Amino acid sequence: MSILEIALASQIWARRHEKRQLEFLENDGLKILQRVAFAFLAFTLLIAGLNIAAGRPQTLAQRSVSVMVTGR
C-alpha cells in the first residue's frame, strides 16, 4: 500500500471510531417531536385501516349513539 492509501484508511478508521459529543440542540428536540408525531399518525392510520378491512369501523359517534338508544 502506498502512503496515501494508508493515510486514507487511517482517516476512515478514525472517523468510524470517534465518539460524538452528546449535546442536546433545539433542532434535536424538534426532530424527536416530529418522529413521535409521525409514528403516532402512522400507527393510528394502521389501526384504522385494519378496522376498515375487517368491516367494522369504530368511531366514537357510533358508540355514543348506541349507548344513548339502549339507555332510553
N, C-alpha and C positions, 0 to 999 in steps of 0.2 A: 504494500500500500504506500501511496505517496504521502507526503507530509500534509498535503491539502485534504486528502481523504481521511486521514487520522484526525485532523483538526475538525472537519465537518462531523465525523462520527462522535467525537468528544462533545461538540456543541449540542448535537441532537440528544445524546445521553444525558447531558447536564440539564437540558430543558425538560426532559421527561421526568427527571428525579428532583427537580427543585420544588420546594414547598411554597404554596401560595400563602400570603398573609390573610388571616381571617379578619376582615374588617367589613362591617355592615354599611352599605351605602343606601341612599334613598331609592335608587333605581332597583336595588335588590328587593326591597320591600314591595315595590310596585309589581315586579316580575312574579314574586311569590303570590301576591293577591290575584293577579291575572291568571296564574296557573290553577289556583284553588277555584276561582270562579269558573274557569273553563272545565275543570274536572267535574264540578257540581252540575253544570249545564249538560255536559255530555252524559253523566250518569242519569240525570232526570229524563233526558230525551231517550236514553236506552230503555229505562223502565216504562216510559210512556209507549214507546214502540212495541215492547213486548206485550203490554196490556192490550194494545190495539190488535196486534197479531193474534192474541188469544181470544179476541172477540169480546172483551169485557173492559171497555174503557171506564175507568173510575174517576169521577170528579166529585168535588165537594158538593156541588149543586144537586147531583142525583142522590147523594146520601141524605142531605138535609131534607129534600122533598119527601123521600120515603119515610123518614123518621116523623115528619110532621103529619103525613097521611095516616100512618099507623097510630100516632098518638091521639088522634081525634076519635 
